[in-house]
Amino acid sequence: MSETGSSIISALGAGSGINFSQLATDISEATYSFQRENLQTRNETLQAQISAASVLRSALTGLSSALGDRIRNGDVSPRATIGNAGVASVSAPAGTAPSGSYSLEVSQLADSQTLVSPAFASGDDLVGEGTLAIRFGTVTGANFTEDTDQAALNITVEATDTLSDLAAKISNESGGALEAYVANGTDGAQLVIKGRDGATNGFVLEPTSSALLPSATPGDLTYLAWSPATDSGQLRSTAQDAVFELDTVEIRSQSNRVTGLPEGLELTLTGTNVGAPTDISFTQDTSAITSVMGDLTAALNDVVGLLQGVDGEEDLLQTDQGARELRRDLSALTSRTIDPGADADAPNTLGDLGLSLNRDGTFRFDTARLERTLSDSPEETATLFTTGLFGVFATVDELARNNTTVGDPGSLGGSINRFEGQIERNDERLERIAEQQEALRNQLNRSFAGAQNQISASQSTLSFIRQQFEISDE
């Protein structure tokens, strides 16, 4: 910036002996230094408050996330057991709490159709030009009923296609509905085609040869034709559904992997037990619940420690609204209802699960209290450790969300927004102060330049008078 006053002072040689340019800088600096330093100090404090609040917010969200992962991974879910392990394996989705018992009787396992073609000399043998149509449906004895919901395949077979080429085309063009390969056995090379499990996933082969006189011999596509009515040993297994009874209710499934059962129960059927139903039941792993509650207590104490550490560090958040709300929520956590729909005599607070509050605001884990709860109400306790709308996770997650939401001025997220807004406003004020200080310095420079001119003029007059006196004395 051009400084006219300062240039004039320098040109005049500062005859007064005073550095008016430096004086203008010093005066303008002193005028605004207190305001500037005060704002800078306030910004430093606000940055420290943002850091403290961010650490607390991160600790809360981390606690909620870790607890949710723990429950979703199934650590505390009841363990499903089955009396006859050769019939099925049993599981329940993580985060659920199934209870009670069921009887299971499996009369039929799901299976897929397997078809083996007549033999060829080699997998490199040509199969003949034409079109191979494959329709899907149910094979029952010598009958085939097409499933029109499944699109038929129409595979173009080139004159140069070998048995291996055709196997690859069937697998690729079926989109996973069929698996085909060439098996080299004692009878020669044979095309093996397997479908998917389920009664409606059977299939027939209907080739159309391009030959003038189809011969149904190797090298002519009609050699691969198959339907149940003309089967002569090519059908090795028939597509069928799994059939079982759960508590005497018959259920059919296209797959041996069965979902959608009561309480989220999932079965993988592996055998049959006609006439000898087996029982499915659930047992609670109490040690897993004890472990989760112990870890939750430790994690909550980490949050309390951060709050107390902040208080000891120049009380950064002592008067902050978000920190006050968090302290209030933590102090009420042990007595908070965590399942509004629970029976009157069922465990319904974190205190019932062993979480206790000390006088200094920290938490302790009362294992004896949890053991009594598990002994008196094992099934009701298990329902509190799910990822549903109520329970331990829902309560901790709500605590975290309520105290970290950015849009809530009473949360830590709201406090961070408020601190950042104050810093922004302080920065704007600092910019205005810098402008005002520069304006004052320039004004002083101009004023001092005028004063310097007057001093120079006075000195010139004084010098002239002295010269006149000296002449008269001569």
C-alpha positions in Angstrom: 0.0 0.0 0.0 1.3 3.5 -0.9 2.2 5.6 2.2 2.3 9.2 1.0 2.8 10.7 4.5 5.7 8.3 5.2 7.4 9.1 1.9 7.2 12.8 2.6 8.7 12.4 6.0 11.6 10.3 4.6 12.1 12.9 1.8 12.3 15.7 4.3 14.9 13.8 6.2 12.9 13.7 9.5 14.5 17.0 10.6 12.9 16.8 14.0 14.9 13.8 14.9 11.7 11.8 15.5 10.9 8.7 13.4 7.3 9.6 12.7 6.7 6.5 10.5 7.7 4.1 13.3 5.7 6.2 15.7 2.5 5.8 13.6 3.1 2.0 13.4 3.6 1.8 17.2 0.5 3.9 18.0 -1.8 1.9 15.7 -0.4 -1.4 17.0 -0.9 -0.3 20.6 -4.4 0.9 19.9 -5.7 -2.5 18.7 -3.3 -5.0 20.3 -5.5 -5.7 23.3 -8.6 -6.5 21.1 -6.5 -8.6 18.8 -4.8 -10.6 21.5 -8.0 -11.1 23.3 -9.7 -12.6 20.2 -6.7 -14.8 19.4 -6.7 -16.1 23.0 -10.4 -16.8 22.8 -9.9 -18.7 19.5 -7.2 -20.9 21.1 -9.6 -21.8 23.9 -12.4 -22.5 21.4 -10.1 -24.8 19.4 -9.3 -26.7 22.6 -13.0 -27.0 23.4 -13.7 -28.3 19.9 -11.0 -30.9 20.3 -12.3 -32.0 23.7 -15.9 -32.2 22.5 -14.8 -34.1 19.4 -12.9 -36.7 21.4 -16.0 -37.2 23.6 -18.3 -37.5 20.6 -16.0 -40.0 18.9 -15.9 -42.1 22.1 -19.7 -42.3 22.3 -20.2 -43.2 18.6 -17.4 -45.8 18.9 -19.0 -47.3 22.0 -22.3 -47.6 20.2 -20.7 -49.1 17.0 -18.7 -51.6 18.9 -21.6 -52.8 21.0 -23.8 -53.1 17.9 -21.1 -55.2 16.1 -20.7 -57.4 19.2 -24.5 -58.2 19.3 -24.8 -58.5 15.5 -21.9 -61.0 15.5 -24.0 -63.3 17.7 -21.8 -63.3 20.7 -24.8 -63.1 23.1 -27.5 -64.8 21.0 -28.9 -68.1 22.4 -27.2 -71.2 21.0 -29.5 -73.5 19.0 -29.0 -77.2 19.7 -30.6 -80.3 18.0 -31.0 -83.7 19.4 -30.0 -85.5 16.2 -27.2 -83.6 14.6 -27.3 -85.9 11.6 -30.6 -84.5 10.5 -29.8 -80.8 10.4 -27.7 -78.0 11.7 -29.6 -75.1 13.3 -28.9 -71.4 13.7 -30.6 -68.1 14.3 -29.8 -64.7 13.0 -27.3 -62.7 15.1 -29.0 -60.1 17.2 -32.1 -62.3 17.8 -33.1 -64.1 21.0 -35.1 -67.2 20.1 -36.5 -69.4 22.9 -38.6 -72.5 23.5 -38.3 -75.7 21.6 -39.4 -77.4 18.3 -39.7 -80.9 17.0 -38.2 -81.7 13.5 -38.9 -84.7 11.3 -37.3 -84.7 7.8 -38.9 -87.1 5.3 -37.1 -85.9 2.1 -34.0 -83.8 1.3 -34.0 -81.4 -1.6 -32.1 -82.7 -4.6 -31.2 -81.7 -8.2 -31.7 -83.5 -11.5 -28.6 -85.1 -12.9 -28.6 -86.3 -16.4 -25.8 -88.4 -18.1 -25.8 -88.6 -21.9 -25.0 -91.6 -24.0 -21.3 -92.1 -24.6 -19.0 -90.5 -27.2 -15.5 -91.7 -28.1 -14.0 -88.4 -26.9 -14.9 -85.0 -25.5 -13.5 -83.6 -28.8 -16.1 -85.4 -30.9 -18.4 -83.2 -32.9 -22.0 -83.2 -31.6 -23.7 -82.0 -34.8 -25.1 -78.7 -36.0 -28.6 -77.5 -34.8 -30.4 -76.0 -31.9 -30.6 -77.5 -28.4 -33.8 -76.5 -26.5 -33.9 -77.1 -22.8 -37.2 -76.6 -20.9 -37.5 -76.6 -17.1 -40.2 -78.1 -14.9 -41.2 -81.1 -12.8 -40.3 -84.6 -13.7 -42.6 -87.2 -12.2 -42.1 -90.7 -13.3 -42.5 -90.7 -17.1 -44.2 -87.3 -17.1 -42.8 -83.7 -17.5 -44.8 -80.6 -16.5 -43.2 -77.4 -17.7 -42.7 -74.5 -15.4 -43.6 -71.6 -17.6 -42.2 -69.1 -15.1 -38.7 -70.3 -16.1 -37.6 -69.2 -19.6 -36.5 -72.1 -21.8 -33.0 -72.1 -23.3 -32.3 -72.3 -27.0 -28.7 -73.0 -27.6 -27.2 -72.7 -31.1 -24.8 -75.5 -31.8 -22.3 -74.9 -34.6 -21.0 -77.6 -37.0 -17.6 -77.3 -35.4 -18.8 -77.6 -31.7 -17.4 -80.6 -29.8 -19.0 -82.3 -26.8 -16.8 -80.1 -24.6 -17.8 -77.0 -26.4 -21.5 -77.8 -25.9 -20.9 -78.4 -22.2 -19.4 -74.9 -21.9 -22.3 -73.4 -23.8 -24.9 -75.0 -21.5 -23.2 -73.8 -18.4 -22.6 -70.3 -19.7 -26.0 -69.7 -21.3 -28.1 -71.1 -18.5 -27.0 -68.3 -16.1 -26.3 -70.7 -13.3 -29.5 -72.8 -13.7 -27.4 -75.7 -15.1 -23.9 -77.0 -14.7 -22.5 -79.2 -17.5 -19.2 -80.9 -18.0 -17.6 -83.9 -19.8 -16.8 -87.0 -17.7 -14.4 -89.5 -19.2 -15.6 -92.9 -17.7 -15.3 -96.5 -18.6 -18.0 -96.2 -21.2 -16.3 -93.2 -22.9 -16.9 -89.5 -22.8 -20.3 -88.5 -21.5 -22.0 -85.2 -21.1 -23.1 -84.6 -17.5 -25.8 -82.0 -16.8 -26.9 -81.0 -13.3 -29.7 -78.6 -12.4 -30.6 -76.7 -9.2 -32.3 -78.2 -6.2 -36.1 -78.1 -6.1 -38.9 -80.1 -7.8 -39.6 -77.4 -10.5 -35.9 -77.4 -11.6 -36.0 -80.6 -13.6 -35.4 -80.3 -17.3 -35.7 -82.0 -20.7 -33.4 -81.9 -23.7 -35.1 -81.2 -27.1 -32.5 -81.0 -29.9 -33.3 -80.0 -33.5 -30.7 -81.3 -35.9 -29.7 -79.4 -39.1 -29.1 -82.7 -40.9 -31.4 -83.6 -43.7 -31.9 -87.1 -42.2 -31.3 -86.9 -38.4 -29.9 -90.2 -37.2 -29.9 -90.0 -33.4 -26.3 -91.3 -33.5 -23.0 -89.7 -32.3 -22.3 -86.7 -34.5 -26.0 -85.9 -34.9 -27.5 -83.5 -32.3 -30.6 -85.6 -31.8 -28.3 -88.2 -30.1 -28.6 -86.0 -27.0 -32.4 -85.9 -26.8 -33.9 -86.8 -23.5 -37.4 -86.8 -21.8 -38.6 -88.9 -18.9 -40.9 -90.8 -21.2 -38.0 -92.1 -23.3 -35.4 -92.4 -20.4 -33.2 -95.4 -20.7 -30.9 -94.8 -17.8 -29.7 -91.3 -18.5 -31.6 -89.9 -15.4 -29.4 -90.4 -12.4 -31.2 -88.3 -9.9 -34.5 -86.4 -9.9 -35.1 -82.8 -8.9 -37.2 -82.7 -5.7 -38.1 -80.4 -2.8 -37.1 -80.9 0.8 -40.0 -82.0 2.9 -40.1 -81.8 6.7 -42.4 -81.3 9.6 -41.8 -78.6 12.2 -44.0 -79.2 15.2 -46.0 -81.6 13.0 -46.6 -78.8 10.3 -45.4 -80.0 6.9 -43.2 -77.6 5.1 -41.6 -77.9 1.6 -38.5 -76.1 0.5 -36.6 -76.0 -2.9 -33.4 -75.9 -0.9 -31.9 -77.8 2.0 -31.0 -74.4 3.4 -34.3 -73.3 4.9 -35.0 -69.7 6.2 -38.1 -67.8 7.2 -39.0 -70.1 10.0 -40.4 -68.9 13.4 -38.2 -66.6 15.4 -35.8 -66.4 12.5 -34.8 -70.0 12.9 -32.6 -71.3 10.0 -32.1 -75.0 9.1 -29.6 -76.8 6.9 -31.1 -80.2 6.3 -28.5 -83.0 6.0 -30.5 -86.2 6.6 -33.9 -87.8 7.2 -35.5 -89.2 10.4 -38.9 -90.5 9.4 -40.8 -91.7 12.4 -38.1 -90.4 14.8 -38.6 -86.6 15.3 -35.8 -84.8 17.0 -36.0 -81.7 19.3 -34.5 -78.2 18.6 -33.9 -76.0 21.7 -32.0 -73.0 22.7 -29.5 -72.4 25.5 -28.2 -69.0 26.7 -24.5 -68.4 27.0 -24.5 -66.5 30.3 -20.7 -66.0 30.1 -21.1 -64.0 26.9 -23.6 -61.7 28.5 -21.3 -61.2 31.5 -18.5 -60.4 29.2 -20.5 -57.8 27.3 -21.7 -56.1 30.4 -18.2 -56.0 31.8 -16.9 -54.5 28.6 -19.7 -52.0 28.5 -18.9 -50.8 32.0 -15.3 -50.3 31.1 -16.2 -48.4 28.0 -18.6 -46.1 29.9 -15.9 -45.4 32.4 -13.6 -44.4 29.5 -16.2 -41.8 28.6 -16.5 -40.6 32.2 -12.8 -40.4 32.4 -12.7 -38.1 29.3 -15.3 -35.9 30.9 -13.3 -35.7 34.2 -10.1 -35.2 32.3 -11.6 -32.3 30.4 -12.8 -30.8 33.7 -9.3 -30.9 35.1 -7.9 -29.2 32.0 -8.8 -25.6 32.7 -12.5 -26.6 32.8 -12.8 -26.5 29.1 -16.3 -27.9 28.9 -17.4 -27.4 32.5 -20.1 -24.9 31.5 -20.8 -26.3 28.1 -24.4 -27.3 27.5 -23.5 -30.4 25.6 -21.2 -31.7 28.3 -23.8 -31.0 31.0 -26.4 -33.0 29.1 -24.0 -35.9 28.7 -23.3 -35.9 32.4 -27.0 -35.8 33.2 -27.7 -38.7 30.8 -24.9 -40.8 32.2 -26.0 -40.3 35.8 -29.5 -41.6 34.9 -28.3 -44.5 32.7 -28.5 -47.3 35.3 -32.1 -46.7 36.1 -33.4 -46.0 32.6 -36.1 -48.3 31.3 -34.7 -50.2 28.3 -37.8 -52.2 27.3 -41.2 -50.4 27.8 -43.1 -53.5 26.8 -41.5 -55.9 29.3 -43.5 -57.6 32.0 -43.5 -56.0 35.4 -41.3 -58.6 37.0 -38.8 -58.9 34.1 -35.4 -57.2 34.1 -35.8 -53.8 32.5 -32.9 -51.6 33.4 -29.1 -51.7 33.0 -29.0 -51.8 36.7 -30.8 -55.1 36.6 -28.0 -56.3 34.3 -25.3 -55.3 36.8 -24.4 -51.7 35.8 -24.1 -49.6 39.0 -23.2 -45.9 39.5 -20.5 -44.7 42.0 -20.7 -41.4 43.8 -17.9 -40.0 41.8 -19.9 -40.5 38.6 -18.0 -43.6 37.5 -19.6 -47.0 36.9 -18.9 -50.4 38.4 -20.0 -53.9 37.3 -22.1 -55.8 39.9 -21.6 -59.4 38.8 -23.8 -60.8 41.6 -26.7 -58.6 40.5 -26.4 -59.9 36.9 -26.1 -63.5 38.1 -29.4 -63.2 40.0 -31.1 -61.7 37.0 -29.8 -64.5 34.7 -30.9 -67.1 37.2 -34.4 -65.7 37.7 -35.1 -64.6 34.1 -32.8 -66.2 31.6 -35.0 -65.9 28.6 -36.2 -62.3 29.4 -32.5 -61.3 29.9 -31.6 -62.7 26.5 -34.2 -60.6 24.7 -32.5 -57.4 26.0 -29.4 -58.3 23.9 -30.7 -57.8 20.4 -30.4 -55.1 17.7 -34.1 -54.3 18.0 -35.9 -51.1 19.0 -35.4 -51.8 22.7 -32.7 -53.3 24.9 -29.1 -52.7 25.8 -27.9 -51.7 22.4 -30.9 -49.5 21.6 -30.3 -47.7 24.9 -26.6 -47.1 24.4 -27.2 -46.2 20.7 -29.8 -43.6 21.7 -27.4 -42.2 24.3 -24.7 -41.8 21.6 -27.1 -40.3 19.0 -28.7 -37.8 21.5 -25.4 -36.5 22.6 -23.6 -36.3 19.2 -26.3 -35.0 16.9 -25.0 -32.0 15.0 -28.5 -30.3 14.7 -29.2 -30.5 18.5 -27.8 -27.4 20.3 -27.9 -29.4 23.5 -25.5 -32.1 22.3 -21.8 -32.3 21.9 -22.3 -32.0 18.1 -24.3 -28.8 18.7 -21.5 -27.5 21.0 -18.9 -28.1 18.3 -21.0 -26.2 15.8 -21.4 -23.4 18.2 -17.6 -23.2 18.9 -16.8 -23.3 15.2 -19.3 -20.4 14.6 -17.7 -18.4 17.4 -14.3 -18.9 15.8 -15.6 -17.8 12.4 -17.1 -14.6 13.9 -13.8 -13.9 15.8 -11.8 -14.3 12.6 -14.1 -11.8 10.9 -13.5 -9.4 13.7 -9.8 -9.9 13.5 -9.9 -9.0 9.8 -11.8 -5.8 10.6 -9.3 -4.9 13.3 -6.4 -5.4 10.9 -8.2 -3.1 8.4 -8.9 -0.5 11.1 -5.3 -0.6 12.4 -3.9 -0.1 8.9 -6.3 2.8 8.3 -5.2 4.4 11.6 -1.5 4.0 10.7 -2.0 5.7 7.4 -3.9 8.5 9.0 -1.2 9.1 11.5 1.4 9.0 8.8 -0.4 11.8 7.0 -0.8 13.9 10.2 2.8 13.4 11.1 3.9 14.4 7.5 2.1 17.7 8.0 3.7 18.3 11.3 7.1 17.5 9.9 6.5 20.1 7.1 5.7 22.7 9.7 8.8 21.8 11.8 11.0 22.1 8.7 9.5 25.5 7.8 10.1 26.7 11.3 13.7 25.5 11.2 14.2 27.3 7.9 12.8 30.6 9.3 15.0 30.2 12.4 18.0 29.7 10.3 17.3 32.8 8.3 16.9 34.9 11.4 20.2 33.7 12.8 21.9 34.6 9.5 20.5 38.1 9.8 21.8 38.5 13.3 25.2 37.3 12.3 25.3 39.9 9.5 24.3 42.8 11.7 26.9 41.8 14.3 29.6 42.3 11.6 
